[in-house]
Amino acid sequence: MGKSLLIVKNIAHEGPGLLETELQRSSVITETVDLSTGCHFPDPLAYDALIILGGPQSANDTTKQMQQEIEQANRALQAGLPVLGICLGLQVLVKAGGGSVVESPVRETGFFDHEGEPFLVELTDEGRKDPLFGNMNRTFRVFQLHGETVKLAAGMQLLARGKHCINQAVRIGSNAYGLQCHFELTPAMLSEWCRLDRDLGKMDGAELARQFEAVRKEYTATGLLVMHNFLHIAGIL
């Protein structure tokens, strides 16, 4: 039997992106559920690893869907299951682990900040030693799309920081990770997000596409490596 991976979507258009490229190179068995369509969050302990993707919801929502998501994320953390959370996925994991989700000091959207500087994240000393960022540069370009951020609790380690929104990559326990930034984008995903997302819809989609093309080679290499490293941590590769 091959290794199994549960992928949880919070909304239809925020899919795994570059992860699919990495998964095609392995024999991993995947199951994807979209909670926004009313799907139930399966028992995460029935899988070898879990990925929770982004979405427009808040981890502070009191909906049945979000309460169930936090409960299942907590079960995964308590069991030591390898987990990767992206954007909202990070916020769900931090809240499940005893941290909190608050308004971000700066609403971050796109490839450049409000000062015209590219969104970069920088690895902390702990991040440089962590296998999730093995063989990576200390700083790398990312895409941002969030209005909230996290406050860490005991047992959480900051692995990468940003200029405005500090907590960009977090380890919870030994093998659960959350990233506030997006590194999984493909050109097709960006085009769809610009059509469907309220904040991106206010921006120049053609300019965003040009910005992406200018950094796509570097950005894609970074994203694929992060995905590859996580699958190794999870014992899937």
N, C-alpha and C positions, 0 to 999 in steps of 0.2 A: 504493500500500500504506500502511495506517495504521501507527502506532507499536505496538509489542508490549511487553507487560508480563508478567513471570513473578511469580506470587504463590506463595510457599512456606509451607505450613501445617505446624506441628510436631505438631498434634493437631486433630482434627476440629472441636471446638467453638470454637477460637480463630481465627475468620475475619477478613476485612478490615473488616467493620462499615461505618463511615462512608465508607470508601474507595469502596465500591460506589456510594454516592450521587454522589460526584464523578465516578466513571467513567461513569455513565449520561449525563453531560453531554458526553461526548467520544466519538470514534470509535475509541478505543484497543482493540486486540485483546489479550485477557487469556488466560492459561493458569494454572490453579490446580492445584497438586499437594499432596497430604497425605502427608508422609513417614511418619506414624504408621501408615499402611495398607500400607506396604511399597513405595510409589511411589519411583522413582528420581529424584534431583535432576537435572533436565535441565541441559544446558550453558547457563549464564547468558549467555554471549556470543552466543547465538542470539537474544537479546532486546534491546530498547532500554533496559530498566530492570528492576530486581529489588526485590521486597519480601519480607522474611523476617519472619514473624509469631511470636507468643509460643507458649509451651507449658510443661509441667511438667518437661521434661527440663533437664539442666544442660549447658552448653557444655564442662564438664570430663568428661562421660561418655566412656567408651572404646568405646562401641558403634560398629558399622559405620556406622549412620545418621548419628551425630554427626560421625564422622571425615570422612565424605563431605561433609556439610554445611559443615564448616569449610574443607575443600579447595576446594569450589566457591565459597564466599564469598571465599576468598583469590584465586581466579582473577578474580572480578568486581572486587575491589579493585585487583589488579595491572593490569587492563585499563582502569581508570578508568570502569567502568560506574556509572551512577547507581543507588544502592542506599539503601533505607530499611529499617532493622531495628527492630522493636518488642519490648521486653522481652527475651525469650530471643534474639530477632533481633539486638538490640544486643550482647548478650554474645557471640554467635557472630561478629559482625563484629569486635569488639574482639580476641577471641582470634585470629581469622584474621589480623588486622593486627599481631600481635606483643604485644598487651596480655595481661592475665590476668583471670580470673574468680574471685572470692573470696566468702566469706560476708559478707552485708550486716551492718553494725553493728546494724541494726534490721530485723526482718522487717516489711515494709510491706504492708498489706492494706486495701483499701476506699477510702473517701473521706476518712477521718479517721485521724490517727495515734494512738499509744497515750496521748498526752497530751490527746486530744480536739480537737486543732487540725486544720483542713482540710489535706489534702495540696496544697501549692503548689509550683510550680517557678518559679525566677527566672532570667531571661536574664542571662548575663554580658555584658560590653561587646562581646565578640566575637559573642555570640549576637544581640545587638540589631542588628548589621550584617549578619548572615547572611540570605540570601534565604529560607531555610526558615521563618524567623519574621518575614517581612515583613508589615507592617501589623498586628502583634500587640502586646498590652500586655506590659509587662516581666514581670509575674507572671500566672500563670493556674492554675486548678484542674485537677487530674488525678485519675485513679484509679490505685491501685497494687496490684500482686499479684506480689511477688517476695521471695525469701529470699537472693538473691545480688546482687552488684554487680561493677563492673569497676574495674580499675586501668589507666590509660591508658599507652600507649607513645608514642615519638617519632612525630611526624606526626599526632597526634590532638589535637583542640582541644575544650575544654569549652565548650559553648554555653549550658547551663542547669544550675543546681544546686538541690538540695533541702536541707531542714533536717537530716535524719538521714542519708539516703543522698545523698551529694553529687553524684555523676556521673549526672545525669538526661538530658542530651542531649549528644551528641558528634558531631563531624565528623571523618571519617577521610579524609585527602587533601582533594580539592577538592569532591567531590560525592557522597560516601557518608556517610550519617547513621544514628545509632542513638539511640533514645529508650527509657529504662528505664521510664518511666511509660506508662500506657495513655490514649490520647486518642481511640480508635476505637470506644468502646463505644456500643451502642444499648440501649434498654430490653430488647429481646428477648434480646440477648446476655447482659446482666447476669443475667436470670432463668435462662438456661441454665447460666451459669457457677456460679451459686449452687447449682444442682442437682448439678453434676458436679465442681466443684473442692473439694478437701479443706479448704483454709483458709477459703474463703468459706462452706462448709457448716457451719462452726462458728459463723457469725455469724447475726444475725437478718435473713433475706432481705427481709422486709417493710420493716424499717427501712432497709436498703440501698436498696430501691426508692424510699422516701420521700426519702432523701438525694439520690438521683440526680435525682428529679423537681424538687427545689428548685434544682438548678444546671443542669438539662438544657439550657436555652436557651443559656447562656453556654458550657457544656462542648461542646455540639454545634457552635456557631459556631467555637470554637477548633479542634476536630478537623477540621472541613471546610476551614478555612483552611490548616492544616498540610498536609493532603492535597493541596489545590489548589497550594500553593507547591512541594511536592515534584514534582508532575507538571509544573509549569513548569520546574523545574530540570532534570528529565529530558528536556525538549523534547517532552513528550507533549501539552501544551496550548498 
